[in-house]
Structures are given as C-alpha cells and as structure tokens.
C-alpha cells in the first residue's frame, strides 16, 4: 500500500488535485483509499450521529448504504493507515493534508521539502500533466516506513532510504524489509519492527497451533485456510 500526500495552503486546489490523481490511479486499475485532514468536525450539528456523540458516546458508527466511524479524538496518521490497511486491500492511499508527515507529497504551493516529489499549480494544470504526474507517483511513492533501520538497503536508516526514493535515486525495491510483511506486531498503536528470523518463527509457531484447531467451517475445498490474513489479538489485561 503506497502512500501519497497532497499538501498546500487553503484554497490552492488540494481537493481538486486529489480527485484528479485518484481518478487517474483508478483508471490504471489500482484500488485507492483517501484520507482528509481538517481542523473542523466532520459530523454535522443536529444530525442523529452528532446527538449520539454529544450524549457522550466514545465512538459513533453510521451504517447504511455506506459506513462511517466518528471518534472523540484525532487519531495519529499511522493508526489511521493501519486501520485502512486492515479493512481493505489497497494499492494507494492519497492523503489531503498531513503536510509534515514523512511520506511523498505533491505541494499545491511553491513550498518544498525532502519529501516533495512535485509542485503543482492546480489552476493551470492540463489533463496530460496529470498523466505524467501519476507516472511520477507510481515511481516515487512507498508504503509505511518499516522503521527497522537494518541498513540492508545501503542507507543509514529507513528515513534516508525514503528520501532517496522521493528524489528518484533508488526505488522501493531496495528495501529488504518490503517483502517481509507477513507478520506485523503492534504493541498498543506502535509498530514493532521484526527481522526475517522473528517473522518466520512467529508465523510457523502460530500456523502450527492453528493446524491443531477445528477450522472446518473456514477451510476451502482442499482443506486450506484462507490465504489472505490471519489475525491474533492479545489483550494484556491485569488479573
């Protein structure tokens, strides 16, 4: 799941650019999610869900033709990305805002930093420019930074590797941890990097235990467990 941010000041066309990029990515066959960062409340005053929230509900879920969640706090970006990744199998997440995050960004102003892959004047951009812009997005974006700082990529740490990808000096394929995402460990909301040996040990141990359980109802016709994902949550409650 690659991540792109679209950043800029108010009224510089961020939403317009996000929609154009999303449409082009979808046209290329990718599954795309989006995140909108705002300083305002998303729920409308007077609506039923707003009344639930004002009554003191910690989390409000609206379920109908679509489903949405409202919590009484601003979740960290990494937590939001984790939730999205566990909910849908996405190829890209395009974020409007979060301009200080360490993910590749397209700026709708002349401002540039180490993670800026392009600066765009949305009000002057032509359709063919969107095509070349998304070509750049495909080439210079990456997913959640592993944070292992293993050095196997040849860079001092993961952040330096990320900067090199943005600058076109290397690609996401240089990350040796990129293919080692079979097992992810979170303690609270913090992701703990796991080296290949630990991932393999955990996977084989858990799969070995699962093989002894009665899983007939979820196995396929050949007796195999669903290949996509197996979740194990350990809640460390006090006795």
N, C-alpha and C positions, 0 to 999 in steps of 0.2 A: 504494500500500500504506500504509494508515493504521496508526498505532501507538498503543496504549493500555497504560499500566502500572497494575497493581493493587498498592498498597503498604500496608504496615502491620506492626505488631509480630507476634511469634509468637502463634499461637492466637487470631487475631482474624478468621478465616474467609476468608483471601485465596484459598485454593484453591477453596473453595465458591463465592465470588463470581466467580472466573474461569470456572468451569464454567457458571454461570448466564448470564454475559454471552456466552460462546462459543455456547451453545445458542440464545440469542435471535438472535444475529447469523447463525448458520447457518439458522435458521428464516426469516430475512429474505432468504435466497438468497445470502449472502456466503460467500466462501472464506476460512477463518480458519486462522492458524497460532498457536502459542503458544511462549513461552519461560519456563522455570522457573529462577530464580536461587536457588542454595543454597550453603551453606558446606561441604556434605558431598560425598563422592564418589558418583556415580551408579551406578558398577559395583559389583556385589555380590561380596564376598570369596569366593574358591573357584570362581567361575564361570570358564568357559573364557576369556572375553574378559578377565577380571581377571588370569588367568595369563599371557595374551599381554602385557598391559600391564606386569606385574611382571617379565617377562622382558626388558623394555627397548624394546618397540615404541613408536615416537613417536605413531602413530595406530592405533587398532583399529577395524575395521568389522565389525559384526554384520549378516549378510544372511540373511534367511529370509522369513517371511511379512511381516516389517517390516524396515527397515534403520536402523541407528543407528551413529553415529560417536563415538569417545571419543579425546580428545587429552590429552596430559600437561601441559596448561596451561589457564588460564582466558582464553578469547578475549574481546576487547573487544566490547561490545554492538553497535557499528557493524559490526564484522566479521561477527557472527552474523546481523545483519539483511541484510547484503549477500549472504551465503550463502543465506539463506532466499529472498530476492528472486530470486536466480538459479536456484533449484531449483524453485520453484513460483510460479505467478501468483496471488498472494494479494490479497485486499481489505483484510484486517486482520491484524495481529499483536497478540495480547494477552500481555503480559508480567507474570509474577508475580515481583515484586521489582524490583531496579534502581531503588530509590526516589529516588536522586539524579540520575537521567537527566533530560534536558530534553524529556521527552515528556509529553503529557497523562496525568494519573493520577487514579485513584479511590483514596481512602485509606480503610482499614478502621478508622482511629482518628481522633480529632478534629484531628490534626496537618494543617496546611495550608500550602502554599507557592504560588509564582506559577504552577505548572503543575497545580494541583489543580482538577479540574472538579466534584468532589463528594466528600463524606464520607459513608460508609455504615456503619450498624450491621448487619452481616450477619445477626446472630442475631434481628433484629427486622424484617428486610425482607420485604415481601409481594410476590407474583408480579407484581402490577400496577406495583409500583415498579421492577422490573427492566425492564419495557417502557419506562417514561419515562426510566430511566437510560440505556438503549441509544439512545433518541432523542437524548439529550444527547451520547452517544459519537459518533453519526453527525455531529452538528453541530459538535463542538468538538475533534475529533482531526485530525491531519495526519500526513504521512509524514516521511521522513528530511529534516531541515532542509538546504536547499541549501548554505548557508554562503557564498553569493556576495556577500551584503550589498550588492546592487545598488541598493537604495533605490527601485526602481520601484514597490514596493507602498505607498510613502508612509511607511514606518517607517525608523528609523535603521539597523537591521540585521535579519537573519533571526530572531534570538532575540527581539527586541521584537515582531516580527510574530507569532511563535509564541505569546508571552504574550497578545497581543491576541485570537488565535483561541481560546485556552483561556478567556478572560474573556468571550467572546461579542461582542467589539467589532468583529470582522471575520471573514472566512471564509478557508479555504484557497485559494479562487479569487482572492484578492487577490495571491497570489504569482505574479509574472510568469514565474518560472523553473519553475513547476509543470508547464507543458506542454512544457518544453524538456528532456525526459529521454530524448531519442532516443539521445544519445551520453553515456556516462559514462566518466570517466577516473579510474583509481586508480593511484597510484604507491605500491607496497607495499600497505598497507591504508588509506592516506589518500586520501580522495576529493578530487579537484581540481575546483573549480567551473569550468564552461565557459560563456562567454556565447553567445548565439544564433549570432553570426557564426562562432565557432570550431567549434561543434557542426555547423553546416551545412557548413563547409569539410571537416571530418574525414569526415562521412557521405558527401558526394559523392565525395571522393577515394577512400575505401575501396570504395564501391559501384562506382565506375568501374573500379578494379583487379579487383574480383571478377567484373565482367561479361566480362573477358577470359579467365577461367579456365574449365576444363571442369567444369560443375556439373550435368550432365545427370541424375545419379543423385538429386539432391535437389530438382530443379525440379518444379513442378506440371505439369499437363497443358498449360498455356498458356505454359510456359517461364519462369515467375516463381519467384524464390527464396522460401523460407518467410518470411512477413511478421513473425513474432514477434520473432526475435532472431538477431543475428549476433555471434559472439564472436571477438575478436582478442586474443591474449595475446602480449606482448613481454617476454621474459626477458632482462634486461640482464646477461648473463654476461661475465666478463672473458675476453679472448682467451688 
